[in-house]
């Protein structure tokens, strides 16, 4: 049993990048699938798929590498944790690496990047930073 499934997902991605794996497999959930969709939309991963296994579906992420073999994701950081939640208003959402990275924000309209949340003037819980 995992207490923090988002931190587990980020750790699996970080570890797979270190050993240059092509894909990562993990238990699926709605929030992990939403994070994977944002990562694919922003170009950090090649894509994702959800298998229809029982009792627990699996989420498969296809990792992306540069032509030189370096991972596109160079860093992942969990911001809001179960023991210390981090909320921010739309004007106070921090920039990640001077705009080169993204943060994923949980807003009343669902998960979105910090840039999109600022544009729509929505605040929320900052889940993680990716660069």
TACORZI-V293691 format. One record per pair of residues at least 12 apart in sequence whose ideal C-beta (glycine too) atoms are under 10 Angstrom apart, sorted by the first residue. I is the first residue (numbers start at 1). J is the second residue. D is the distance in whole Angstrom. If there is no record, write none. Layout:
# TACORZI-V293691
i=I j=J d=D
i=I j=J d=D
This chain:
# TACORZI-V293691
i=2 j=26 d=10
i=2 j=27 d=8
i=3 j=81 d=10
i=3 j=82 d=6
i=3 j=83 d=9
i=4 j=78 d=8
i=4 j=80 d=10
i=4 j=81 d=6
i=4 j=82 d=6
i=4 j=83 d=9
i=5 j=26 d=9
i=5 j=27 d=8
i=5 j=29 d=6
i=5 j=31 d=7
i=5 j=32 d=7
i=6 j=29 d=9
i=6 j=31 d=7
i=6 j=32 d=7
i=6 j=35 d=7
i=6 j=78 d=7
i=6 j=80 d=9
i=6 j=81 d=9
i=6 j=82 d=9
i=6 j=104 d=9
i=6 j=106 d=10
i=6 j=127 d=6
i=6 j=128 d=7
i=7 j=76 d=9
i=7 j=78 d=5
i=7 j=81 d=7
i=7 j=82 d=9
i=7 j=127 d=10
i=7 j=128 d=8
i=8 j=26 d=7
i=8 j=27 d=9
i=8 j=32 d=9
i=8 j=78 d=10
i=9 j=24 d=9
i=9 j=26 d=6
i=9 j=27 d=9
i=9 j=28 d=10
i=9 j=29 d=9
i=9 j=31 d=9
i=9 j=32 d=5
i=9 j=35 d=7
i=9 j=36 d=8
i=9 j=59 d=8
i=9 j=61 d=9
i=9 j=76 d=9
i=9 j=78 d=10
i=9 j=128 d=9
i=10 j=35 d=9
i=10 j=73 d=10
i=10 j=75 d=10
i=10 j=76 d=4
i=10 j=77 d=8
i=10 j=78 d=6
i=10 j=127 d=9
i=10 j=128 d=6
i=10 j=129 d=10
i=10 j=130 d=8
i=11 j=26 d=10
i=11 j=76 d=8
i=11 j=78 d=9
i=12 j=24 d=5
i=12 j=25 d=8
i=12 j=26 d=5
i=12 j=59 d=10
i=12 j=61 d=8
i=13 j=26 d=9
i=13 j=35 d=10
i=13 j=36 d=10
i=13 j=39 d=8
i=13 j=44 d=9
i=13 j=45 d=8
i=13 j=61 d=7
i=13 j=63 d=7
i=13 j=71 d=9
i=13 j=73 d=7
i=13 j=76 d=6
i=13 j=130 d=9
i=14 j=71 d=9
i=14 j=73 d=8
i=14 j=75 d=8
i=14 j=76 d=5
i=14 j=77 d=10
i=16 j=61 d=8
i=16 j=63 d=6
i=16 j=71 d=9
i=16 j=73 d=10
i=17 j=63 d=6
i=17 j=64 d=10
i=17 j=65 d=9
i=17 j=70 d=9
i=17 j=71 d=4
i=17 j=72 d=9
i=17 j=73 d=6
i=17 j=74 d=8
i=17 j=75 d=10
i=17 j=76 d=9
i=18 j=71 d=8
i=20 j=63 d=8
i=20 j=65 d=7
i=20 j=69 d=7
i=20 j=70 d=9
i=20 j=71 d=7
i=21 j=61 d=10
i=21 j=62 d=10
i=21 j=63 d=7
i=21 j=71 d=10
i=22 j=46 d=9
i=22 j=61 d=10
i=22 j=62 d=7
i=22 j=63 d=6
i=22 j=64 d=10
i=22 j=65 d=9
i=23 j=45 d=9
i=23 j=46 d=9
i=23 j=47 d=10
i=23 j=48 d=9
i=23 j=49 d=9
i=23 j=60 d=6
i=23 j=61 d=6
i=23 j=62 d=5
i=23 j=63 d=6
i=24 j=36 d=10
i=24 j=45 d=9
i=24 j=48 d=9
i=24 j=59 d=8
i=24 j=60 d=7
i=24 j=61 d=5
i=24 j=62 d=8
i=24 j=63 d=7
i=25 j=49 d=10
i=25 j=51 d=9
i=25 j=58 d=6
i=25 j=59 d=7
i=25 j=60 d=5
i=25 j=61 d=8
i=26 j=58 d=7
i=26 j=59 d=5
i=26 j=60 d=8
i=26 j=61 d=8
i=27 j=53 d=10
i=27 j=56 d=5
i=27 j=57 d=8
i=27 j=58 d=6
i=27 j=59 d=7
i=28 j=48 d=10
i=28 j=49 d=10
i=28 j=50 d=5
i=28 j=51 d=8
i=28 j=52 d=10
i=28 j=53 d=9
i=28 j=56 d=7
i=28 j=57 d=4
i=28 j=58 d=6
i=28 j=59 d=4
i=28 j=60 d=9
i=29 j=50 d=10
i=29 j=56 d=9
i=29 j=57 d=9
i=29 j=59 d=8
i=30 j=110 d=10
i=30 j=111 d=9
i=31 j=104 d=10
i=31 j=106 d=8
i=31 j=110 d=10
i=31 j=111 d=7
i=31 j=127 d=8
i=32 j=48 d=9
i=32 j=50 d=9
i=32 j=59 d=5
i=32 j=61 d=9
i=33 j=48 d=7
i=33 j=49 d=10
i=33 j=50 d=6
i=33 j=57 d=9
i=33 j=59 d=6
i=33 j=111 d=10
i=34 j=104 d=8
i=34 j=106 d=9
i=34 j=110 d=7
i=34 j=111 d=4
i=34 j=112 d=9
i=34 j=127 d=10
i=35 j=48 d=9
i=35 j=59 d=9
i=35 j=61 d=10
i=35 j=104 d=6
i=35 j=106 d=10
i=35 j=111 d=7
i=35 j=127 d=8
i=35 j=128 d=8
i=35 j=130 d=9
i=36 j=48 d=4
i=36 j=49 d=9
i=36 j=50 d=9
i=36 j=59 d=6
i=36 j=60 d=9
i=36 j=61 d=6
i=36 j=62 d=10
i=37 j=111 d=8
i=38 j=102 d=8
i=38 j=104 d=6
i=38 j=105 d=10
i=38 j=111 d=6
i=38 j=112 d=7
i=38 j=113 d=6
i=38 j=116 d=9
i=38 j=130 d=9
i=39 j=61 d=8
i=39 j=63 d=10
i=39 j=64 d=9
i=39 j=72 d=10
i=39 j=73 d=8
i=39 j=76 d=10
i=39 j=102 d=9
i=39 j=104 d=9
i=39 j=130 d=7
i=40 j=61 d=9
i=40 j=62 d=9
i=40 j=64 d=9
i=41 j=102 d=10
i=41 j=112 d=10
i=41 j=113 d=8
i=41 j=116 d=10
i=42 j=72 d=10
i=42 j=101 d=9
i=42 j=102 d=6
i=42 j=104 d=10
i=42 j=113 d=7
i=42 j=115 d=9
i=42 j=130 d=8
i=43 j=64 d=7
i=43 j=72 d=7
i=44 j=61 d=10
i=44 j=63 d=9
i=44 j=64 d=7
i=44 j=71 d=9
i=44 j=72 d=6
i=44 j=73 d=5
i=44 j=74 d=10
i=44 j=76 d=10
i=44 j=101 d=9
i=44 j=102 d=8
i=44 j=130 d=6
i=44 j=131 d=9
i=45 j=61 d=5
i=45 j=62 d=6
i=45 j=63 d=6
i=45 j=64 d=5
i=45 j=72 d=8
i=45 j=73 d=8
i=46 j=61 d=8
i=46 j=62 d=4
i=46 j=63 d=7
i=46 j=64 d=5
i=46 j=65 d=9
i=46 j=72 d=9
i=47 j=60 d=9
i=47 j=61 d=8
i=47 j=62 d=5
i=47 j=63 d=10
i=47 j=64 d=9
i=48 j=60 d=6
i=48 j=61 d=5
i=48 j=62 d=7
i=49 j=61 d=8
i=49 j=62 d=8
i=72 j=130 d=10
i=73 j=101 d=9
i=73 j=130 d=6
i=73 j=131 d=8
i=74 j=97 d=9
i=74 j=100 d=10
i=74 j=101 d=9
i=74 j=130 d=9
i=74 j=131 d=6
i=75 j=96 d=9
i=75 j=97 d=8
i=75 j=101 d=8
i=75 j=129 d=8
i=75 j=130 d=7
i=75 j=131 d=5
i=76 j=101 d=10
i=76 j=128 d=6
i=76 j=129 d=7
i=76 j=130 d=5
i=76 j=131 d=8
i=77 j=96 d=9
i=77 j=101 d=9
i=77 j=103 d=9
i=77 j=128 d=6
i=77 j=129 d=4
i=77 j=130 d=8
i=77 j=131 d=8
i=78 j=126 d=10
i=78 j=127 d=7
i=78 j=128 d=5
i=78 j=129 d=8
i=79 j=94 d=9
i=79 j=96 d=10
i=79 j=103 d=7
i=79 j=104 d=9
i=79 j=105 d=10
i=79 j=125 d=9
i=79 j=126 d=5
i=79 j=127 d=6
i=79 j=128 d=6
i=79 j=129 d=6
i=80 j=104 d=10
i=80 j=105 d=10
i=80 j=106 d=8
i=80 j=124 d=10
i=80 j=125 d=5
i=80 j=126 d=6
i=80 j=127 d=6
i=80 j=128 d=8
i=81 j=127 d=10
i=85 j=125 d=6
i=85 j=126 d=9
i=85 j=127 d=10
i=86 j=125 d=7
i=86 j=126 d=5
i=86 j=127 d=9
i=87 j=105 d=10
i=87 j=106 d=9
i=87 j=123 d=7
i=87 j=124 d=7
i=87 j=125 d=5
i=87 j=126 d=7
i=88 j=103 d=9
i=88 j=105 d=8
i=88 j=114 d=9
i=88 j=117 d=9
i=88 j=123 d=6
i=88 j=124 d=7
i=88 j=125 d=8
i=88 j=126 d=6
i=89 j=117 d=10
i=89 j=118 d=10
i=89 j=121 d=9
i=89 j=122 d=9
i=89 j=123 d=4
i=89 j=124 d=9
i=90 j=105 d=9
i=90 j=107 d=9
i=90 j=114 d=9
i=90 j=117 d=6
i=90 j=118 d=6
i=90 j=119 d=9
i=90 j=120 d=8
i=90 j=121 d=5
i=90 j=122 d=6
i=90 j=123 d=5
i=90 j=124 d=9
i=91 j=118 d=8
i=91 j=121 d=8
i=91 j=123 d=8
i=92 j=118 d=10
i=92 j=123 d=8
i=92 j=126 d=10
i=93 j=105 d=6
i=93 j=113 d=10
i=93 j=114 d=5
i=93 j=115 d=8
i=93 j=117 d=6
i=93 j=118 d=6
i=93 j=122 d=9
i=93 j=123 d=7
i=93 j=124 d=9
i=93 j=126 d=7
i=94 j=114 d=7
i=94 j=126 d=8
i=94 j=129 d=8
i=95 j=114 d=8
i=95 j=115 d=9
i=95 j=118 d=9
i=95 j=129 d=10
i=96 j=113 d=10
i=96 j=114 d=7
i=96 j=115 d=10
i=96 j=126 d=10
i=96 j=128 d=10
i=96 j=129 d=5
i=96 j=130 d=7
i=96 j=131 d=6
i=97 j=129 d=8
i=97 j=130 d=10
i=97 j=131 d=5
i=98 j=131 d=10
i=99 j=114 d=10
i=99 j=115 d=8
i=99 j=131 d=10
i=100 j=131 d=6
i=101 j=113 d=10
i=101 j=114 d=9
i=101 j=129 d=6
i=101 j=130 d=6
i=101 j=131 d=3
i=102 j=114 d=6
i=102 j=115 d=7
i=102 j=116 d=9
i=102 j=128 d=9
i=102 j=129 d=7
i=102 j=130 d=5
i=102 j=131 d=8
i=103 j=115 d=9
i=103 j=117 d=9
i=103 j=126 d=5
i=103 j=127 d=8
i=103 j=128 d=7
i=103 j=129 d=5
i=103 j=130 d=8
i=103 j=131 d=9
i=104 j=117 d=9
i=104 j=124 d=10
i=104 j=125 d=10
i=104 j=126 d=8
i=104 j=127 d=5
i=104 j=128 d=5
i=104 j=129 d=8
i=104 j=130 d=7
i=105 j=117 d=5
i=105 j=118 d=9
i=105 j=122 d=8
i=105 j=123 d=8
i=105 j=124 d=5
i=105 j=125 d=7
i=105 j=126 d=5
i=105 j=127 d=7
i=105 j=128 d=10
i=106 j=124 d=5
i=106 j=125 d=4
i=106 j=126 d=8
i=106 j=127 d=6
i=107 j=120 d=8
i=107 j=122 d=4
i=107 j=123 d=7
i=107 j=124 d=4
i=107 j=125 d=8
i=108 j=122 d=7
i=108 j=123 d=9
i=108 j=124 d=7
i=109 j=122 d=6
i=109 j=124 d=9
i=110 j=122 d=10
i=110 j=124 d=10
i=111 j=124 d=9
i=111 j=125 d=10
i=111 j=127 d=7
i=112 j=124 d=9
i=113 j=130 d=9
i=114 j=126 d=7
i=114 j=129 d=9
